[in-house]
């Protein structure tokens, strides 16, 4: 399906299984995080991500795509993590994005296609198996 790295990225969001509390008052729940992950189909590398408190949305998806096109060394330094370029060498936009009809349908997706020349493909309803690479990533147990 993918001819090489950057051919196709799959994107999906999930709501985190955790409730976040206010840093000012720990008795106040502020919500559950929405986690976006962008994965390169060819290499299976996570190329972008975002975590927001806003429900699954175009803004959250675009933050994940911006992260996919950003330098990861700089991104990690913002959070006090030191990595070398070769540890996460990913800072490109794809030729095509495979999504699940949520955020990547309609007028805003048309703008993405026209402005950046990125093809957008959406899976049919109830066919998460068509983008199983990113779907399965949310169920991994990392040690």
URDATA-V229262 format. One record per residue. RES is the residue in three letters. SS is DSSP state (H for helix, E for strand, L for the rest). NEAR is the number of other ideal C-beta (glycine too) atoms within 12 Angstrom. D_CENTER is the distance of its C-alpha to the mean C-alpha in whole Angstrom. Layout:
res->RES ss->SS near->NEAR d_center->D_CENTER
res->RES ss->SS near->NEAR d_center->D_CENTER
//
This chain:
res->UNK ss->L near->18 d_center->19
res->UNK ss->L near->21 d_center->18
res->UNK ss->L near->13 d_center->21
res->UNK ss->L near->14 d_center->19
res->UNK ss->L near->22 d_center->16
res->UNK ss->L near->28 d_center->14
res->UNK ss->L near->24 d_center->16
res->UNK ss->E near->33 d_center->13
res->UNK ss->E near->46 d_center->9
res->UNK ss->E near->47 d_center->8
res->UNK ss->E near->50 d_center->5
res->UNK ss->E near->41 d_center->6
res->UNK ss->E near->37 d_center->7
res->UNK ss->E near->29 d_center->10
res->UNK ss->E near->22 d_center->13
res->UNK ss->L near->19 d_center->14
res->UNK ss->L near->12 d_center->17
res->UNK ss->L near->16 d_center->19
res->UNK ss->L near->16 d_center->21
res->UNK ss->E near->20 d_center->20
res->UNK ss->E near->16 d_center->24
res->UNK ss->L near->13 d_center->25
res->UNK ss->L near->8 d_center->26
res->UNK ss->L near->8 d_center->29
res->UNK ss->L near->9 d_center->30
res->UNK ss->L near->11 d_center->29
res->UNK ss->L near->9 d_center->30
res->UNK ss->L near->12 d_center->28
res->UNK ss->E near->13 d_center->25
res->UNK ss->E near->18 d_center->22
res->UNK ss->E near->18 d_center->20
res->UNK ss->L near->21 d_center->17
res->UNK ss->L near->24 d_center->13
res->UNK ss->E near->31 d_center->10
res->UNK ss->E near->32 d_center->8
res->UNK ss->E near->43 d_center->4
res->UNK ss->E near->38 d_center->3
res->UNK ss->E near->44 d_center->3
res->UNK ss->E near->37 d_center->7
res->UNK ss->E near->37 d_center->10
res->UNK ss->L near->32 d_center->13
res->UNK ss->L near->22 d_center->16
res->UNK ss->L near->22 d_center->15
res->UNK ss->L near->22 d_center->13
res->UNK ss->L near->29 d_center->12
res->UNK ss->E near->30 d_center->8
res->UNK ss->E near->40 d_center->8
res->UNK ss->E near->39 d_center->5
res->UNK ss->E near->37 d_center->4
res->UNK ss->E near->32 d_center->6
res->UNK ss->E near->24 d_center->9
res->UNK ss->E near->27 d_center->11
res->UNK ss->L near->24 d_center->15
res->UNK ss->L near->23 d_center->14
res->UNK ss->L near->19 d_center->14
res->UNK ss->L near->29 d_center->11
res->UNK ss->L near->20 d_center->12
res->UNK ss->H near->28 d_center->11
res->UNK ss->H near->20 d_center->11
res->UNK ss->H near->33 d_center->8
res->UNK ss->H near->39 d_center->6
res->UNK ss->H near->32 d_center->8
res->UNK ss->H near->30 d_center->8
res->UNK ss->H near->40 d_center->4
res->UNK ss->H near->36 d_center->6
res->UNK ss->H near->23 d_center->9
res->UNK ss->H near->34 d_center->8
res->UNK ss->H near->37 d_center->8
res->UNK ss->L near->23 d_center->11
res->UNK ss->L near->25 d_center->13
res->UNK ss->L near->21 d_center->15
res->UNK ss->H near->29 d_center->14
res->UNK ss->H near->20 d_center->18
res->UNK ss->H near->16 d_center->18
res->UNK ss->H near->27 d_center->15
res->UNK ss->H near->20 d_center->16
res->UNK ss->H near->15 d_center->19
res->UNK ss->L near->14 d_center->18
res->UNK ss->L near->13 d_center->18
res->UNK ss->L near->8 d_center->21
res->UNK ss->L near->14 d_center->20
res->UNK ss->L near->15 d_center->22
res->UNK ss->L near->19 d_center->20
res->UNK ss->L near->12 d_center->22
res->UNK ss->H near->14 d_center->20
res->UNK ss->H near->9 d_center->21
res->UNK ss->H near->15 d_center->19
res->UNK ss->L near->27 d_center->15
res->UNK ss->L near->18 d_center->16
res->UNK ss->L near->33 d_center->13
res->UNK ss->L near->24 d_center->13
res->UNK ss->L near->26 d_center->13
res->UNK ss->L near->29 d_center->12
res->UNK ss->L near->38 d_center->12
res->UNK ss->L near->25 d_center->15
res->UNK ss->E near->29 d_center->14
res->UNK ss->E near->41 d_center->11
res->UNK ss->E near->35 d_center->11
res->UNK ss->E near->43 d_center->10
res->UNK ss->L near->30 d_center->12
res->UNK ss->L near->23 d_center->14
res->UNK ss->L near->27 d_center->13
res->UNK ss->L near->33 d_center->12
res->UNK ss->L near->39 d_center->12
res->UNK ss->L near->22 d_center->16
res->UNK ss->L near->16 d_center->19
res->UNK ss->H near->12 d_center->20
res->UNK ss->H near->21 d_center->17
res->UNK ss->H near->27 d_center->15
res->UNK ss->H near->16 d_center->19
res->UNK ss->H near->16 d_center->18
res->UNK ss->H near->28 d_center->15
res->UNK ss->H near->21 d_center->17
res->UNK ss->H near->13 d_center->21
res->UNK ss->H near->13 d_center->20
res->UNK ss->H near->22 d_center->17
res->UNK ss->L near->14 d_center->19
res->UNK ss->L near->30 d_center->15
res->UNK ss->E near->22 d_center->16
res->UNK ss->E near->34 d_center->14
res->UNK ss->E near->28 d_center->15
res->UNK ss->E near->25 d_center->15
res->UNK ss->L near->25 d_center->16
res->UNK ss->L near->15 d_center->19
res->UNK ss->L near->11 d_center->20
res->UNK ss->L near->9 d_center->20
res->UNK ss->L near->16 d_center->19
res->UNK ss->H near->23 d_center->16
res->UNK ss->H near->14 d_center->17
res->UNK ss->H near->23 d_center->17
res->UNK ss->H near->33 d_center->13
res->UNK ss->H near->21 d_center->14
res->UNK ss->H near->31 d_center->12
res->UNK ss->H near->38 d_center->9
res->UNK ss->H near->24 d_center->11
res->UNK ss->H near->18 d_center->13
res->UNK ss->H near->28 d_center->11
res->UNK ss->L near->26 d_center->11
res->UNK ss->L near->15 d_center->15
res->UNK ss->L near->15 d_center->16
res->UNK ss->L near->7 d_center->18
res->UNK ss->L near->7 d_center->18
res->UNK ss->L near->3 d_center->21
//
